[in-house]
Amino acid sequence: MNNVQQTARVGLFFLLGLALTWVTFETLHGGKIFKDNGYTITAGFTDLKELKVGDEVRMAGVKIGSVESTVLTGRRAEAVLRIDTLGTDQKVIEIPDDATASIVMAGLIGTNYIGIDLGSPGRPKLKPGAEIRILETPDINSIMSQLGKLGTKLDDALGSISESLKGKPGQPGLVQRLDTLVNDNGAKFTTTMTNLQDLTTKLNKGEGTLGKLINDPKLHDDLLAAVGDIKNSANEAKQFMSDAQAVVDQVKSGKGTLGALIYDDTTGNELKATARDLREISEKINKGEGTLGKLINDDSMYKDAQSAIKKADRALDGLQDSGPISAVGTVAGSLF
C-alpha cells in the first residue's frame, strides 16, 4: 500500500512539473505552443521602451501577432514582429507598405505593445522579412522627465518673481519701492488728483477750448466740416497725382511733344542737328562771316551806315524849303 501511494505521489509531481513547464512555455511564446504559418517583419526604433518578447502586435486595436525577438543593431533597436494567420481559413494579415508602427503604452502600469495603422487602401503589401515604417512616440518616462524640467523652470521663475517683489538684504524690492514712491510723493499725487478734478469740472462746464469742443455742437460741426475739407483736399491731391501719373505714362510711351522729344530718335536727331546748325551760325557770326557777321563785327559798315543816316538828316532839313521835285533831287544828291 505504501508503494502504491508513493508511486501515485511521484506521478502527481511529474504531472505538475509538466503543467508548469507547459505554462512557462506558453507564457514565453505568446500563448502558443507551435508557431503558425504567418510571417515576420522588422521594426527599428531608437528605443524599444520596455518592449519585450511576447508583447502583442495590434492593428486598428485588433491583435494580429506578437513580438518574436528583439536585438540591438548599431545605434538602433530592432523588434522582429510575427504576423499571425487569423480565422478558420488561416488567412494571412496583409499590411500596406505605407503603414506605420509605433510603440503604444497600454496604461500607466500596463505593458507596451506595437500598434500598426491601416495604411492606404490599394497600396502594395509588405513582403515577409520587410521593414515597416515606424513612428517615434514619447513614453511616460520622457513625459515625466519633461514635466519635471518644466516644474523646475517654473519654480525658478516663481522664485525670481518672489525675489523681485520682496527684494534682497540691502536692496529693496518692487513692493517696497512702490511704497516709498507713494509715501514720498503723496502730496504731489494729491495735488495732481485735485488738478485733474478741476480740469474735468471745467470740461463739464464747457470752459476752455477743449471744453467748448466737447460741449459746443457748433464747434463739433465746424470740426467735422474741416475734416471733410481735408478729405476733399486729399481726394483732389490723389486725383492730381493720378493725372500726373497719366502724363508720366504718356511721356514714357512716347506720346505728345515731350514724349516724342524724349523717346523719339528722329525728333532727337533733328533737335541735335538744329543745335549743331545754330552753333555753326554763331561761330560764323563771331568770325565776322556773312552779312550779319560783318554787320556785327565790321566797324566800317557801322560807320557807313552812320554817315548815310547823317546825310539823310541833312537832306530832310533841305526839303523844308524846296518843292517835291527839288526835294527828290536834293535827297538823291545827298545820298549818292
C-alpha positions in Angstrom: 0.0 0.0 0.0 2.8 2.3 0.8 4.5 1.6 -2.5 1.2 2.5 -4.4 0.9 5.8 -2.6 4.5 6.6 -3.2 4.1 5.9 -6.9 0.9 8.0 -7.1 2.7 10.9 -5.5 5.6 10.7 -7.9 3.3 10.6 -10.8 1.3 13.6 -9.5 4.5 15.6 -9.0 5.6 14.6 -12.5 2.3 15.8 -14.0 2.5 19.1 -12.0 6.0 19.6 -13.4 4.8 19.1 -16.9 2.0 21.5 -16.3 4.4 24.2 -15.0 6.7 23.6 -18.0 3.7 24.0 -20.4 2.5 27.2 -18.6 6.1 28.7 -18.8 6.4 27.7 -22.4 3.0 29.3 -23.2 3.9 32.5 -21.4 7.2 32.9 -23.2 5.7 32.2 -26.7 2.7 34.4 -26.5 0.2 31.7 -25.6 1.1 29.4 -28.5 3.0 26.2 -28.3 3.6 25.9 -32.1 4.3 28.8 -34.4 1.6 29.2 -37.0 2.1 29.8 -40.7 2.4 33.6 -40.5 5.4 35.8 -41.5 7.8 38.2 -39.8 8.6 41.8 -40.4 11.1 44.1 -38.8 10.6 47.5 -37.0 13.6 49.6 -36.0 13.3 52.1 -33.2 15.8 54.3 -31.3 14.3 53.0 -28.0 12.1 49.9 -27.5 10.7 51.5 -24.3 10.4 48.3 -22.2 9.0 46.3 -25.1 9.8 42.6 -24.7 9.3 39.3 -26.4 5.7 38.1 -26.4 4.2 41.6 -26.3 1.2 42.0 -28.7 1.2 43.5 -32.2 -2.2 45.2 -32.9 -3.7 46.7 -36.0 -6.6 49.0 -35.5 -6.8 47.7 -31.9 -7.0 44.0 -33.0 -4.2 41.6 -32.1 -2.6 40.3 -35.3 0.7 39.0 -33.9 3.4 39.3 -31.2 7.0 40.4 -30.8 9.1 37.4 -31.6 12.5 38.8 -30.7 14.4 42.0 -30.0 18.0 42.8 -31.0 20.3 45.8 -30.8 21.9 46.6 -34.2 24.2 49.6 -34.3 22.6 52.6 -32.9 19.0 51.4 -33.0 16.9 48.6 -31.5 15.0 46.2 -33.8 11.9 44.2 -33.0 11.0 41.2 -35.1 7.3 41.0 -35.4 5.5 37.8 -36.2 2.2 38.4 -38.0 -0.3 35.5 -37.4 -2.8 33.9 -39.6 -6.4 34.6 -38.4 -9.7 32.9 -38.8 -10.8 29.4 -39.5 -9.3 29.6 -43.0 -5.9 30.8 -41.6 -5.9 33.9 -43.7 -2.7 35.9 -43.7 -3.0 39.5 -42.5 -1.6 41.8 -45.2 -0.1 45.2 -44.2 0.2 48.1 -46.7 3.7 49.3 -47.3 2.8 52.8 -46.2 1.5 51.7 -42.8 3.5 52.8 -39.7 4.3 51.0 -36.5 4.6 52.7 -33.1 5.2 51.6 -29.5 2.0 52.2 -27.6 1.6 52.3 -23.8 -1.4 50.3 -22.6 -2.0 52.4 -19.5 0.3 53.7 -16.7 1.0 50.2 -15.3 0.2 48.1 -18.4 2.7 46.6 -20.8 3.6 48.2 -24.1 2.6 46.8 -27.5 3.2 47.5 -31.1 0.4 49.5 -32.8 0.1 49.4 -36.6 -2.2 51.7 -38.6 -4.3 50.6 -41.5 -2.3 52.4 -44.2 -3.8 53.4 -47.5 -6.2 51.2 -49.5 -4.8 49.8 -52.7 -1.2 50.1 -51.7 1.3 47.2 -52.2 1.6 44.8 -49.3 4.7 44.3 -47.1 6.6 41.1 -48.0 7.9 38.7 -45.4 11.1 40.0 -43.9 10.5 43.6 -45.0 11.0 46.5 -42.7 7.9 48.6 -41.7 8.0 52.3 -41.3 8.0 53.5 -37.7 6.6 56.5 -35.8 8.5 57.5 -32.7 6.2 58.5 -29.8 7.1 59.8 -26.3 6.8 57.4 -23.4 5.7 58.0 -19.9 9.3 58.3 -18.7 10.2 61.1 -21.1 7.0 62.9 -20.5 7.6 62.8 -16.7 11.1 63.9 -17.2 9.9 66.9 -19.3 7.3 67.7 -16.7 10.0 67.6 -14.0 12.2 70.0 -16.0 9.2 72.3 -16.6 8.4 72.2 -12.9 12.0 73.2 -12.1 11.9 76.1 -14.5 8.5 77.2 -13.2 9.9 77.0 -9.6 12.9 79.1 -10.6 10.7 81.7 -12.4 8.4 81.9 -9.3 11.5 82.3 -7.1 12.8 85.1 -9.3 9.4 86.9 -9.2 9.2 86.5 -5.4 12.7 87.8 -5.0 12.0 90.8 -7.3 8.9 91.6 -5.2 10.4 91.1 -1.8 13.9 92.3 -2.6 17.3 91.3 -1.1 19.1 92.3 2.1 20.1 95.9 1.5 18.2 96.1 -1.8 14.5 96.9 -1.6 12.1 95.0 -3.7 9.4 96.2 -6.1 6.7 96.4 -3.4 9.0 98.4 -1.1 9.9 100.8 -3.9 6.3 101.4 -4.8 5.5 102.0 -1.1 8.4 104.5 -0.8 7.4 106.2 -4.1 3.8 106.7 -2.8 4.9 108.0 0.6 7.5 110.4 -0.8 5.1 111.8 -3.5 1.8 111.6 -1.6 1.4 115.4 -1.7 2.2 115.6 -5.4 -0.4 112.8 -6.1 -3.0 114.7 -4.1 -2.3 117.9 -6.0 -2.4 116.1 -9.3 -5.7 114.5 -8.5 -7.1 117.9 -7.4 -5.9 119.4 -10.7 -7.5 116.6 -12.6 -10.7 117.1 -10.8 -10.7 120.8 -11.5 -9.9 120.1 -15.2 -12.8 117.6 -15.5 -15.1 120.2 -13.8 -14.1 122.8 -16.4 -14.6 120.4 -19.2 -18.1 119.6 -18.0 -18.9 123.3 -17.8 -17.7 123.9 -21.3 -14.8 126.1 -20.2 -11.6 126.4 -22.3 -11.0 125.2 -25.9 -11.3 121.5 -25.1 -14.5 122.1 -23.0 -16.1 124.1 -25.8 -15.1 121.5 -28.3 -16.8 118.8 -26.2 -19.9 120.7 -25.2 -20.5 123.2 -28.1 -22.3 121.5 -31.0 -21.3 124.3 -33.4 -17.6 123.6 -32.8 -18.2 120.0 -33.3 -19.9 120.7 -36.6 -17.1 123.0 -37.7 -14.5 120.4 -36.8 -16.4 117.8 -38.9 -16.6 120.3 -41.8 -12.8 120.9 -41.5 -12.2 117.2 -41.6 -14.4 116.9 -44.6 -12.4 119.7 -46.3 -9.2 117.9 -45.5 -10.7 114.7 -47.0 -11.7 116.6 -50.2 -8.2 118.1 -50.4 -6.8 114.7 -50.0 -9.0 113.4 -52.8 -8.0 116.3 -55.1 -4.4 115.6 -54.3 -5.0 111.9 -55.2 -6.6 113.0 -58.5 -3.7 115.3 -59.2 -1.2 112.5 -58.6 -3.3 110.3 -60.8 -3.3 112.9 -63.6 0.5 113.4 -63.1 1.0 109.7 -63.3 -1.1 109.6 -66.5 1.1 112.3 -68.0 4.2 110.5 -67.0 2.9 107.3 -68.6 2.2 109.2 -71.8 5.7 110.6 -71.8 7.1 107.2 -71.2 5.1 105.7 -74.0 6.4 108.4 -76.4 3.1 110.2 -76.8 2.8 114.0 -77.1 5.5 116.6 -77.8 7.5 116.0 -74.7 7.3 112.2 -75.1 8.4 112.4 -78.7 11.2 114.8 -77.8 12.5 112.3 -75.1 11.8 108.9 -76.7 11.6 109.6 -80.5 15.0 109.1 -82.0 14.1 111.0 -85.2 13.0 114.1 -83.2 16.1 113.8 -81.0 18.3 113.7 -84.1 16.6 116.7 -85.6 17.0 118.6 -82.4 20.7 117.7 -82.3 21.0 118.8 -86.0 19.3 122.2 -85.2 21.6 122.7 -82.2 24.6 121.9 -84.4 23.4 124.4 -87.1 22.9 127.1 -84.5 26.3 126.5 -83.2 27.8 126.8 -86.7 25.9 130.1 -87.3 27.0 131.6 -84.0 30.6 130.6 -84.9 30.3 132.3 -88.3 28.9 135.4 -86.7 31.7 135.5 -84.2 34.2 135.2 -87.0 32.5 138.0 -89.0 31.4 135.8 -91.8 28.2 136.6 -93.8 26.2 139.8 -93.8 25.1 139.6 -90.2 28.6 138.7 -89.0 30.1 141.7 -90.9 27.3 144.0 -89.6 28.2 142.9 -86.1 31.9 142.7 -86.3 32.9 145.2 -89.1 33.2 148.8 -87.9 33.4 150.2 -91.4 29.8 149.2 -92.2 28.7 150.7 -88.9 30.4 154.0 -89.9 29.0 153.9 -93.4 25.5 153.4 -92.0 26.0 156.2 -89.6 27.2 158.5 -92.4 24.2 157.6 -94.5 21.9 158.4 -91.6 23.6 161.9 -91.2 23.2 162.6 -94.9 19.6 161.7 -94.7 19.1 164.0 -91.8 20.7 166.9 -93.8 18.5 166.0 -96.9 15.4 166.1 -94.8 16.4 169.5 -93.4 16.8 170.8 -97.0 13.3 169.5 -98.0 11.6 172.0 -95.8 12.3 174.9 -98.3 12.1 173.0 -101.6 9.2 171.6 -103.8 8.6 168.0 -104.3 10.7 167.6 -107.4 13.5 169.7 -106.0 13.3 167.7 -102.8 13.7 164.4 -104.6 16.7 165.7 -106.4 18.1 167.1 -103.2 17.7 163.8 -101.4 19.2 161.8 -104.3 22.2 164.2 -104.4 22.7 164.0 -100.7 22.7 160.2 -100.6 24.5 159.4 -103.7 
